[in-house]
Amino acid sequence: MNRRGMHDVAVVGAGMVGAALALRLAESGFDVALIEAREPPPLRAEDDVDLRVVALAPSSVAFLDRVGAWKNIAASRAYAYTHMHVWDAAAPGTLNFDAREQGESALGYIVENRLIQSVLWNSLKQAHIALRVPANVVSTDVDADRRVLALDDGTSLSAKLVIAADGAESALRKMSGIEITERGYEQRAIVAHVETDRPHESTAWQRFLPHATLAFLPLGDGRSSIVWSAPVDEVERLLALDDAAFCRELGVAFDFRLGNITVTTKRVAIPLRLLLAKRYVAPRLALAGDAAHVVHPLAGQGVNLGLRDAAELADALIDARESKRDFADEVVLRRYERRRRSDDSLSAYAFDAIQRVFGSERLPLAAARGAVLSIVDRLPPLKKLFARHAAGR
């Protein structure tokens, strides 16, 4: 650990993406500093399941395993799902995925955000990483072959490369003059955990409704985590219902696939938007995770895309260093940008198009999308292509 405030890499933001990336680089011999505004609260075994969960794809599991975190996550409250069922409320046609068809033991894992964060944070404290917590970046500048960060505690540090993993409102992205493309969906997503008459069958369920999407994700305690995306006025109406009325409306929206909804936790709503950085790199700077992109949650790919950023950036930096090159050189960073911005943009606009097409009430579109689901379901090569993309492969 360098105590002079000069490092190889400074990662700003200790969320899932920043923390995992810092661990990967530190284990590869980089001198890493990590700057974070606040230490996450500890996760206790008796705490209820966090309302915010993610569906980790196999590629994300592999990366978390690579940094030594997956073993502790899996030993806690990660739950494997083996099936996925997608259908449309306005048209016939379904799409089904089975882990066995993909030669996998699971399609993915449902894991609490807080659990992943807690495990990664404990790993950070044991690693050879200079933790600067609590601290915020107030200004940044490039000085020859280093980028300097001034912190709100009056100190500063420098690094050959700074990685902005500080979220959708990234201060570093703004300070560096990187513009974004942004659009609000005029929607919010209701999240809650519910109990149902019938078991969830280790299946991730998703139904497209007019102007809305509804996902049921299986939890290890038998409940399902719901993500119900709908227009803002409809979400406000649903949040105002008492629990019994909400459960009834949720059951109708879900077509009672798991019987009646019998119990719900508290409900919270999250605003939805599309955000893409127009550039992922600047001199001695790279963006990763939500600082670079925010996508619609209908495919549950936001965190997976961020962890793919982390894996790709780490590989680029490690390869350059092993080749005796400047790992923060523009050529190295552009390689990362080309690969990840292409995949992130394609995914973001694909999710955007799906949300628009499947949210429409127009009959011709409804008939066409039902047919598309059926066609994909009946064509193994195309179906496998969809599954491999969702898995990060």
N, C-alpha and C positions, 0 to 999 in steps of 0.2 A: 504493500500500500504506500503510495507516494504522499508524504506529509507536506510537501512544498507547494501544493496547489497546482501541480503540473501533471497531467495524465495523458494516457493514450486516447481514451474515449471518455466523454461525459454523457451520461444518459439522463435526460430530464423527464421525470415522470416514472413512478414505480407502480403503475398499474400492471395488469397481466402482461402486456406486450413489453413494456420497458423493463420490468423485473426479469422476465425470462431472457430477454436479449442481454441484459447486463450479466446474468449468470453464465450464459453461453460464452460471452467474450472473456469473462474473467477466468473461466476454466481453461480457455485456450491461450492464456498467458498475457492477455492485455491488462494494462493498468487502468482500472475502471473506477470512475466516480459516479455516484447516482444521487440525483437531487430530487427531493420530494417535499411537497408542502406539509404533509402530515402523515404520521404513522397510522396504519390501519388498526382499528380496534381488534383485540384478540377474539378468535372464534372459539367458543366453548362447546363441549359435546352436548350440553343440555339446551343450547340455543335451538330455536325452531329453524326449519329450513328457510334460507334466505329467499325473499320473493324474486330476486333477480337470479335467474339460472341461464346457463348457456348449453347448447348442444355441441359438444366438442367432436370434431371430425377426427378420423384416424391420423391425419397429418398433424393435427394439433397435439394429440396424445403422444405421438412419436417425438415431437419437439419437447414437450414437457418431460418426457422420459429421458431425453437426451441431456437435459439440465438437472436431472435428479429429483424432479418434483412429483412425477406421476405416481410413484410408489406410495407416497404418503397421501396423495389425493385419492387414489383408488382404494386405499385401506380405510378411508373415512366414509363419505356419503356420495360417491360417484355411482351412477346407475346406468348400466348398459341397456340400450334399446336395440332390438334385433329386427324390427319391422317398421315400415312407414306406409301410411295409407293416406292418399290425397284424393279428394273428390270435390265436385262442384255442386252448389245448391241449385243452380239454374239450368243444369244440363246433365244428361246421363254421361257416364264415363268416369273411370277411376284409374289411379296409378298406384301400384304397389311395389315396394322394395323389400327384399328379404336378404338378411346378411348372408345366408347360406348360398344364395345365388351369386353373391360377390366373392365367395370363398373366404368370408370373414366370420369371426365369432360375434361381432357386433357392428351395427352401422355407425354407432357413435355412443357418446356418454353424456348424460344430463348431469351437470355439476353446478353447484352454487358459485356465483361470482366470488362471494366472500371466502369460500373454502379455498379456491385457487389462489386468491390474493394472500390469504393467511399462510398457506404452505410456502408460497414463493417468498414472502417476507421473512419467514423463519430461515429459509435458505440463504437469503441475502445477508442476514446478520451473522451467519457462520462462514460466509465466503470472504475472500480477500478483496473487498470492495470498499471504497471510501464513501460511507453514507453521510449525506448532508441533509439532515432532517431535524426540525422543519426548516425549509428554505425555499425561496422563490427567486427566479431569475428576473432582474429588473432591467437589464440591458445586456447587449452582446455586440461584439465587434471582432473583426478578423485582424490579427497582428502577425504578419508574415505567414509562417506555416502552422499557426495555431488560431483557435477561436477562444476568445476570452468571455467569460460569463461573470457579470456583477450580480451579487446576491443581496437580498433585502436585509441580511444581518450585517451588512457593511463589508463583508469579505468578497473575495473573487477567486476564481480558479480558471485554468486554461486547459485545453485539450487539443490534440491534433484533429479530432473529430467530435462534434456534438450531435447527439441523436435526440430529436424532439419526439417524445412519446407522451406528451403532456395533454392529450385529449383533444376533443373536437374544437374547443375554444383556445387551442394552442397559442400561448403567448409568444413562444419562440417563432412559430410560423408567421405571426403578425409582425414581430420585430424584424424578421428577415425579408419582409416585403413579398412573401409568396401569396399570390391571389388564389381564391377558391371559386368553384362553381357550386352554387347552393340553391336548393329549392325546398320549401316546406310542403309537406303532404296534406296539410290541413286535417291531419289525423293525429290521434293519440292511441297508445297501446295500453290496454288494461292488463295488469298482471296480478295473479292471485294463485293460491293453491286450493284445489277442491277435492272433495270426496265424491265418489260415484257408486251407484248400486253394483256395477260389475267391475271386475279388475281391468286394468288398462292394457293387459296383454303384452307388456314390454314394447308397446307400439307408440310411435310418434304419429299423431293424427293431425291432419290439416284440412280444413274445409274453406272453400272460397264462397263468399256470400256477396250479394250486391253491395258494392262500396265498402266491403269489409273482408277481413280474413281472420280465421280462428284456428289456433293451434292448441292441442293438448299434448303435453310432454310428460312422460312417465317418471315418477319419483320412486326412490327406493322404499319409502314407507307406505306405498300403495296409493298415495294420492297422485293427482296430475297437476302440473303447473300449466296455467293457461296464459296465452298471449292473444288478446282480442283487439285487433286493430280496426278502428272505425272512425268516421268523421267526428270532429270535436263536439258538436252539439249532441250527437248520439252517445258519445262517451260520457258526457256530463249527465245525461238522463240516466244512463246505466249506473253511474256512481251514486246517484241520488236514491236509488232503490234500496229497500231493506234487503237483508240477506236472502230471505225466502223468495222474494220477487225476482231478485237477481238470478238465483239458482234456476228458477223456472224459465226465465228468458234465455239463460245460457244453455239449458237443456234443449230448448227449441232450436236455437242457433246451431247446436251440435248434432241435431237430428237424433238425440237420445241414443247415440251409438254405444254409450256405456251405461244406459239406463238413466235414472233420475240423478240430478246433481243434488246431493244431500247436505253438504256442508261447504262453506267457503271461508277462507281467511279474510283479513282486511284486503281491500283493493286499492291499488295505486295506478296512476296513469302517467305515461311517459310520452312526451312530444316526439313526433317522427319527422325526419328530414333526410334529404340527400345532400351529401357534401363531398366534393372531390377537389383536392389541391391541384392546381394547374401545373405545379412542379413539385417533385419530391425531394429535390436537392438544391442547395445553394453552396457557396464556398465554405468548405469545412463543416457542412451541416446536412443531415438527412432526416426526413420525416418517416414516421412509422405509426401504424395503428390508426386510432381515431384522429390523430393530428393530420393524417393524410386522406382519410376517407370515412364517411359514415353512410351506411346503406339501410334500406328498408329491412325490418326484422323478419319478413315473411319466410325467408329461407334459413334463418338462424345462422347466417354466415359472417356476421360482423367480427366477432372475436377470432374466428378461424382465419379470416383474411388478414387480420392484424398479426396473428402468430406466424402466418406464412411470410409476411413482411419481415418479421424478426429473424426467421430461419434464413431467408434469402439474403438479408443484409449481413448477417453473421458469416454466412458462407463466403460472400464477396470479400469481406474484410480479412477473413482468415486466409483465403486463397492468395490475396494480394501480399499479405505479410509473409507467407511461406515462400512466395516468389521474390522476396526482397524488394518489393515495390512499396511506394507510399500508399498505405491503405486508404487514406483520405483524399487521394488524387481524384480529380474530376472524372477521369476515365473509369475508375473503379465505381464511383458513386453513380455514374450514368448507366452502368451495366445493371446495377440494382434498380434504378428508376425505370429503365426500359421494361424489365421483366415484371416488376410488381405493379407499376401504374397501368400497364396493359391489362393484366389479370383483374386488378381491382376495378378498373373502369368498365371492363366487359361485364363483370359480375354486378356492379352497381346498376348499370343501365338495363341489364337483363332482368334484375329484380324489379326495377322500376317499370319495365314493359309488362312483366307478369302482373304486377299490381294493377296497372291500368286496364289491361285486357280482361283479367278475371274479375275486376271490380265493376265492369260495365254491365248494365241491365239490357243492352241492345240484343234482341233475339238472334240476329245473324252471328254476332260474336259469341253468344252463349252456346249456340249449336256447334260452332267451329271449335271452341276451346274444349268442349266435352269430347269431340271427336279426336282432338289432339291428345288428350289424356289417354284415351283408349288405344290410339295408334302407338304412342310411346310404350305403353304397357305391354303391347303385343309384339314389339320389335326388340328382341334381346340385345342386339348390338347398340341401338340407340339408347335403350334403357341403361345399359352398362356404362355408356358414355356419360349420361347424367349422373349416375351414382359415383363414378370415378371423380368427376369434377367436384361434387359435393364433399367427397372424402379428401379433397386436396391433392389428388394424384393426376 
